[in-house]
Amino acid sequence: MDGMIFGSCTLAGVIVTALCTRRALHHPRVFTWSIAVAFAVCTLGVLFAVPSVARTAEDVTGLDNAGKLVAHMCAVLWCAALQITMVDLAYRPEYLRTAMYRRVFAAAVELSVMVPLFLATNGEDVEFTTAYVDHPSVAAYLLVYLSYVLVTCGELAFMCGRTARRSRATRPWTGAGFALCTLAAVLGVGYTIAKGSYIVSYTLDSPWSLGVEEAVSPALSGLAVLFLFAGLTLPMLGGMLQRPRGRGAAALPPAPGRPSPTCGGGRAAGRDSVDR
């Protein structure tokens, strides 16, 4: 099941990364490049979450669980890039740099804790999954990783939801896209709760079904990725559809007694740089 879910996410990620990179080249801004980087990192992460790819990574590098380490590091960097995207869209310029530095610092601290803990625990008889949480170091590593994802997904759900509400009336494509991003972040929260609650309940000697957790967590993770891919590409798709319509309207002469649509303001009504 993992191979099918994460393989589909990888295919979607390659397509969306190419589209977002093209957009960033034409409209270079912090949020356009951070979206492209987020998709590229996420695509790499879900690729290494495919079991066959993870086994190949172990054979090539000689490092046990190499695929899992790459996937988790990509998840942290992906969350950080998404936070920077939303910070660029939501914060005023005077607060932007400080807010970005804080999130980059948080991701760096997370990786500085995760990677040494992984290397100290790693071995042939260890896998970094909930099936091995009887190993205290594995449980600690997973809880450190899941805690960061939980906090960042919670913040993303809040910021994406606020952006969706503000954009719903004037920029419907943007509103719909960030509504899907909000759903993706909520699914990410659900993923961390499902996996984390199993680890905590196991530690307290009252675990729920491991089979259920192993079915629910990958499904929530895969759906979160797919909804996020769809949500962040909808504003771009809306902008692509609106541009030909806008050029056609601009080519028509203004009706008698009405001002030209190019007069009286800088940006066209209902448009934002998110939609470009």
Disulfide bonds with the S-S distance in Angstrom:
none
